[in-house]
Amino acid sequence: MHLFTPFEVRDVTARNRVMVSPMCQYSCEAGDGLATDWHRVHLGSRAVGGAGIVMTEATAVTPRGRISPQDLGVWSDAHAEALAPVAGFVADHGAVPGIQLAHAGRKASTRRPADGGDPIHGDDGWRPVGPTAEPWPHDDPLETERLSVDEVDALVDRWAAAAERAVDAGFEVLEIHAAHGYLLHEFCSPVTNDREDRYGGDFENRTRLLREVATAIREAVPDGVALFVRVSATDWLPDRESWTVDDSARLAADLAPLGVDLVDVSAGGIHPDQQVPETGPHYQVPYAERVADGGLPVGAVGKVTTPEGADAVVRNGRADLAVVGREHLRDPYFAIRAAEELGHDPPVPRQYTRGFQ
Ligand SMILES: Cc1cc2nc3c(=O)[nH]c(=O)nc-3n(C[C@H](O)[C@H](O)[C@H](O)COP(=O)(O)O)c2cc1C
């Protein structure tokens, strides 16, 4: 097994084990959540560049689930229509189109990083929702609206409807974003979940919403579609009651019988006091190894930047997918370069073969 061994799950076959990590582009021009030429070219380039799976950025399942007004969305049929050419182009060029389904929870309604990243007050913004009324800690916090049980239940349907639309648009892998301090992570972590109803309290209750979302999506989409879940393996808050790597392994075991196919293992994002360790190459791979104890395949992300390193992650059985983020911003052709350097046939589109003879 190595980086260019195809990855097979359900009806999906990825030509290699390089996945483009979800990365927000903040590029919906009118603030309407509709995919633009930018998404087509950006994601299309990474398919042309040889990746096995090309994952979209966090794509909001409801308008209030956007981080910024420029986020991508999939909350209506018009969104699916705008996304269909993205998925179609990616698939036509040999990669598996994946979409990350997301809700930003209490971290919603901020300006995009290029505009300062501050909370947006007034008509341009909206009130974030979450498991708690406590706002995301910030110099200038926006009030968070605490979701009622009925509203939480209604959100489960929104996730399922978004998943159905994504499949109609041509996506073959769906990834539930349950990481980085956004809505589903906020429910799972005791740092942000102070509820006393069936969605708060012990591990079982805090993870209930994520399990309900996974179950609803699995029921809503065909069996052949693959379902991934991205988690923050740890809150990086060792000095207080928080979400731990052991919790993530336990969660993986709970997700397996619900039809989840892979856990994409990231970390952090729930609180600004987090203690991020030294982040050298592959710093999150040990988390992926531990989460794999839960019995599901895993993806490892975090400073996987070289062909040899990505290959070693897979070859040494540390993870099933090498998930590559920022290196794909520097080099859209990372997978082609990796194949050449590692001695495999590079996944080159026919239009470019003259460049590789
Ligand atoms: C510009 C940018 C946008 C990101 N947006 C998302 C996102 O939409 N969803 C997500 O789960 N992670 C997001 N991330 C995190 C990456 O997917 C990845 O986990 C992180 O960058 C670490 O991997 P890397 O060292 O290969 O970049 C983003 C990272 C960057 C740099």
The ligand as a MOL file (V3000), in Angstrom:
LIG
                    3D

  0  0  0     0  0            999 V3000
M  V30 BEGIN CTAB
M  V30 COUNTS 31 33 0 0 0
M  V30 BEGIN ATOM
M  V30 1 C -7.1010 29.2560 3.5920 0
M  V30 2 C -7.5470 28.1050 4.4360 0
M  V30 3 C -8.8940 27.8140 4.5280 0
M  V30 4 C -9.3310 26.7210 5.2880 0
M  V30 5 N -10.6640 26.4020 5.2800 0
M  V30 6 C -11.0680 25.2350 5.8530 0
M  V30 7 C -12.3940 24.7560 5.6650 0
M  V30 8 O -13.2000 25.3490 4.9440 0
M  V30 9 N -12.7350 23.5960 6.2900 0
M  V30 10 C -11.8490 22.8830 7.0550 0
M  V30 11 O -12.2070 21.8420 7.6020 0
M  V30 12 N -10.5670 23.3030 7.2060 0
M  V30 13 C -10.1550 24.4430 6.6150 0
M  V30 14 N -8.8560 24.8240 6.6880 0
M  V30 15 C -7.8870 23.9080 7.3460 0
M  V30 16 C -7.2230 22.9910 6.2910 0
M  V30 17 O -8.1800 22.1530 5.6720 0
M  V30 18 C -6.1240 22.1270 6.9170 0
M  V30 19 O -6.7130 21.2770 7.8640 0
M  V30 20 C -5.0230 22.9390 7.5770 0
M  V30 21 O -4.6040 23.9890 6.7190 0
M  V30 22 C -3.8110 22.0710 7.9440 0
M  V30 23 O -3.3460 21.3690 6.7890 0
M  V30 24 P -2.0960 21.9050 5.9190 0
M  V30 25 O -0.9180 22.0290 6.8570 0
M  V30 26 O -1.8800 20.8420 4.8670 0
M  V30 27 O -2.4550 23.2160 5.3240 0
M  V30 28 C -8.3960 25.9290 5.9890 0
M  V30 29 C -7.0370 26.2530 5.9150 0
M  V30 30 C -6.6030 27.3010 5.1470 0
M  V30 31 C -5.1220 27.5830 5.0390 0
M  V30 END ATOM
M  V30 BEGIN BOND
M  V30 1 1 1 2
M  V30 2 1 2 3
M  V30 3 2 2 30
M  V30 4 2 3 4
M  V30 5 1 4 5
M  V30 6 1 4 28
M  V30 7 2 5 6
M  V30 8 1 6 7
M  V30 9 1 6 13
M  V30 10 2 7 8
M  V30 11 1 7 9
M  V30 12 1 9 10
M  V30 13 2 10 11
M  V30 14 1 10 12
M  V30 15 2 12 13
M  V30 16 1 13 14
M  V30 17 1 14 15
M  V30 18 1 14 28
M  V30 19 1 15 16
M  V30 20 1 16 17
M  V30 21 1 16 18
M  V30 22 1 18 19
M  V30 23 1 18 20
M  V30 24 1 20 21
M  V30 25 1 20 22
M  V30 26 1 22 23
M  V30 27 1 23 24
M  V30 28 2 24 25
M  V30 29 1 24 26
M  V30 30 1 24 27
M  V30 31 2 28 29
M  V30 32 1 29 30
M  V30 33 1 30 31
M  V30 END BOND
M  V30 END CTAB
M  END
